[in-house]
Amino acid sequence: METIRDLVPPPHIQGIKHFVDYALVDEILKSKDFRQGSHQESQPFFGDSLLTIDHDVHFERRRLQAPLFRKEALEYYEREELLPLIDKALEESKTNMDEDGVVRADLCALIRTMLARISAVTTGIDGVDTPERTDAFRTYIEQLGTGATVEWSVEDHDDVIKRILEVRAEFVKEFYGPSVERRIKIIDKFKDGEVEEEELPKDLLTLMYLHWNDNWDEELPLREATLYLVASSQTTTHALPHMMIHLHEWFQEHPEDYEKRFDRDFLKQAGHEAIRLHLPSPALLRIALKDVTLSDGTNIAEGERVACLFTPANRDKSVFGDDARSFNPYRETPNVKPWGFAFGGGEHTCIGRTLVTGLSARTDNDEGTDGTLVNIALALYKAGIEIDPSDLPTYTELSFHDSYGRFPILLTNV
């Protein structure tokens, strides 16, 4: 299902070279002759974070944060945080149950509620422990996401940045500041020998303050935390409504597959397809560090910005087959990742990808993880999810991106 939003580039990438072939986009992303060129306007939110730094500095920061996404950490996040929160969110949704036992909900809001706690845990934000606090936290993250993706906004960008910086200041007072203060105190106790290392929180903010680099400015942990809070929920929040639409249409056309809505492997394949077709970042920009000639002969001058358009690249027929523009949960992609460039590429491949997709390898007889997308989709199908026929989903009007603003659903088996 292709929309006009897939075809018309937003203003911030008009007038520069566009690359849409999978092979060329891959070449640019993997080349050391380019640096990050995206998020120029969102520097107040992402500046000098893992997302915007390059090469040696990026490698060192990535190595610092890698423990957050090791196998043991991912298993903890999923089993101890994500799964209980999914159940809790569905239980709380019963407050909107009608006399026929049907719950009416907005899928976009429900997903953000489900992901709020795991975002907080991986980042290091305390106090997201009641429905009221979760709602407040979720609202902050939604607003911060608006600032972090300001390049795609249809509003005046300066107005967006000013407004969201004010929102961030309130977030610091209510959530971020107290969380940092607690971590600094426990780190001081660790350095004084009063607590053991295993007693330290396992999150981003603890890692950063424990391994503080004097070259960092004081607000860097806040910008890094903003990246984590937005990115840890953005892919799933964006892709899952599309996944539900695609599977709804797929089951209508392939009724023999309807029972597979409870099959984790089938859902994982379907999730990969939804992410491939509907990316959280539909384009990334790169800046040439020197004069570059690509393998197809294209010349790029030193300092020139180029746009890697992930949406058409992820629909490249030479890579994904003649039906590359269509949703096919049985698609085989032996030579590339099934989600294409949904998590970027090269050194800037998303560090938290396994949080969404799960662990591909299961060892030591462990169950492994399935990731946020599969676990939430499975829970929704068990809860009897249906698209509300009387109130159909709509895209947000605040972005050039194909993001849903509202996605009314019915839950018939909560």
Secondary structure, DSSP 8 states (H G I E B T S, - for coil): ---HHHHS--GGGTTSEEE-SHHHHHHHHH-TTEEE-S-STTHHHHTTSTTT--HHHHHHHHHHHGGGGSHHHHHHIIIIIIHHHHHHHHHHGGGGB-TTS-EEEEHHHHHHHHHHHHHHHHHT-----SHHHHHHHHHHHHHHHHHHTGGGBSS-HHHHHHHHHHHHHHHIIIIIHHHHHHHHHHHHHHHTTSS-GGGS--SHHHHHHHT--TTS-TTHHHHHHHHHHHHHHHHHHHHHHHHHHHHHHHHHH-GGGGGGGG-HHHHHHHHHHHHHHS-SSSEEEEEESS-EE-TTS-EE-TT-EEEEEHHHHTT-HHHH-TTTTS--TT---TTS-TTTTTT--GGGS-TTHHHHH--S---TT-----HHHHHHHHHHHHTTEEE-TTS--EE-SSBSS--EEE-EEEES--
